[in-house]
Amino acid sequence: MTIEWLLLIIIGIVGLIVQGRLQAVFSKYSKVPMEGGLTGRQVAEKMLHDNGIHDVTVTSTRGHLTDNYNPTNKTINLSESVYASASIAAAAVAAHETGHAIQDAYGYAPLRLRSALVPVISFASQWSFLLIIAGILLINTLPAIFWAGIALIALSAIFSLITLPVEYNASRRAMQWLESSGTLHGQALRQAGTALQWAARTYLVAALSAIATLLYYIGFARRN
């Protein structure tokens, strides 16, 4: 077993642990009612208003933890369990996604860069492993195909790294507003912070996994 393969296994196990903990934390704090009774939608709308942003719409989307901000059509899309819920978890998620809207409004560079790379990453995710498979079959005759696949995987790794400051900054903006606006305080604020910390760790694991995958295939190419 190579070092790269062992690293992939370790990161995979850590990823499962982090994902499980995230689910448990959000399940727990989804049952803790928010003082003041604001729903996720109301939290997002209030945070937008307090930051002078009036061209972003808050909508409901299907799924669990599928919340996102779409800079293309300027919508904060909150999952059904967040949109209408007046819980600590809902407030944390809604404020985090609104943090992305604020990044967009203020021209936050890493978000702009990530948004610009989305079409490229979509192409890379569709073709990278097809090129890798073809490259393995033709490694001795057309190794350039394999390296082309590695190049696309490298793009995905770079995208994951750029995502880190975007997500951590959005959470920081969320926590600052939740505290300064008086929306949450004391134990409730700490609980929201815990939820966002575990959510951020999933992006960290994803970035490490992308880098480990890249190293694995580079090592494979060198050995062959």
Disulfide bonds with the S-S distance in Angstrom:
none
